[in-house]
Amino acid sequence: MYTINEEVGQYEAKVVRYCGSTLKQTIQWDSRGKPLYACEMGGDLTENRNLDICVADCDADAVVVVSADGQFRFKYFGYPYSTQGSFKPTGITTDSRANILIADCDNHHIHIVDQDGYFLRYIDNCGLHYPIDISLDTSDNLFIAEKKLFIVKKIQYYK
């Protein structure tokens, strides 16, 4: 979610939790009072098995992960040795093993990192073209929406 702070005329990105229509939690600042998110037009987000909130913040070229109580855990800026262009996280999901899968639109592949932010591997051998969003079903089949081709690919990446 993002709002405009009328006092300064800027967007303020934050994650909010509701129970029904009751606001339960707002996550916006780190422990030093700095903004956690730079998303001006929103960002994709997911919650993993241990209730961490994972946000694909494409304006910051990073994935931001906070714990269930809103404490900053880590930022993932892409694996630095293999990406050709800048890291552009556009879609995000988590699998049954609590790994985080991130669509990297500009580099045409999916990053897989563990629940602590350590790079595991890429999915880049499927002829991906501008993956914009991703989702998993209960069998860990990965669905990848491609921006330029307007198609959805289905991949089973665990055997």
N, C-alpha and C positions, 0 to 999 in steps of 0.2 A: 504494500500500500504506500502511496505517496500523497502528501498534502502540500499546499502552498502556505508557507509562513508569511502572513500578510505584513508582519512588522519589518521583515527584511526582503520580501518579494522573491524568495527562493523556495525551491522544492525541498521537502524534508521526507526522506525515505525511511520507512519503519515497517516492522512486522508486528501485526496485532493479532491477538488470540481472543476469540469470543466463545462463550458458552451460550448458545441461543442468541439472544440480542444483547447480552451483558458482556461488556468489555472486561476481560480477565487479565490481559498482559499486553504491554507495549515494549518492543525491543527496538531501540534506536541508537543508543550511545554505548561506547566502550567504557572501560573503567576509568579512563582519563577524560571522559566527557566529549570525546571525538565521535563524529558520525560513523556508524558501522557500514552504512550503505551509501552508494553514490547514484543509485538508479533514479533517473528523472522520469522515465516513462514506465516504471514498474520493472520487475524482474521475476523470473520464474523461480519457484521455490518448492521444496519438498521437505518432509520430515522422515528421518530414518528410524530404524528399529530401536535405537536407544534414545529416541525423541529429540535428537539434535535437529535444528532447523538449518537447512542448507539453501542458500540463495545464490542464483546465477546473476551476478551484478555486471552486466555487459558494459555499463558506463565506466566501471572501475577496472574492467578486464580481469575480474577475479571472481572466485566463489568464496562467499563468506559463510562460516559455520559457527553457530552459537549453540550452547547447551539449552536444555528444556527450560532452565530458569533464566535464560537470557544472557549468560556469561559468554564472552568471546572465547572461541576455541582455536580457530585458525583461519587463515586466508590461503587459498590455492590460486597461484598466478599462472598455471600451466607448467608443463614440464619443459624446462628451458633449452634442452639440447636438441629437440627434434621438431619444434614448430617452426614453420617457415615465416608466417606472419604473426601479428600480435594475437594473443589469446582472446577470443570472443565467445565467452560462455553464454549461450542463448537458451538452452534447455537443460533441465536437470532432473534426475530421478535417483532412487536408491534401490538396490536389489535385496534379495533374501539374505545375503551375507553381510549386509550393512555397508557394502561398497557404494560409492557415489559415482554415478555416470553423468558425464557432462558433454553436451553437444558443443563442439567448437566450430562455429560457422565458417570463420575465415580460413581455417586450416583443413577443413573437410574430413574431420574425424571425431571420434568419441574418446574422451579421456576416462580412464577408470582409476579412481583413487580409493584407498581404504578409508574407514571411518575416522582415522586420525590425520587424513590429508596426505598420505604418502602415495606417490605415483606407483601404480601397478603395471598398466599397459595401455595401449591404444587399441581401438577398433578403427582400422583405416584401410582394410583390404576388401571393402564391399562396394567400391565405386561410389562413395558418398559425394554429394555435391551440395554444399551449403546446408548441412543439417541444422535445422532451426529449433526443433523440439523433439523430445524423446519421452517414452513411457514404457513401463514393463507390465506384463501380466503376471498372474500368480505362478506360472511355469518359467519365469525369467526369460520369456520371449521379449526381445527388445523391438519396439516400434520407433522408427526414425522418420520424422517428417522433413522433407527437403524443400527449401525455400524456392529455388529457381525452377525445379522440375515439377513442382506441385504433386509429388508422389509420396507415399508412405512405404517404407521398406520394413520387413519383418526379419529379424535375425535371432537365432538361438545361439547365444554366445557362451553358455556353459553346457558341457556334455556330461 
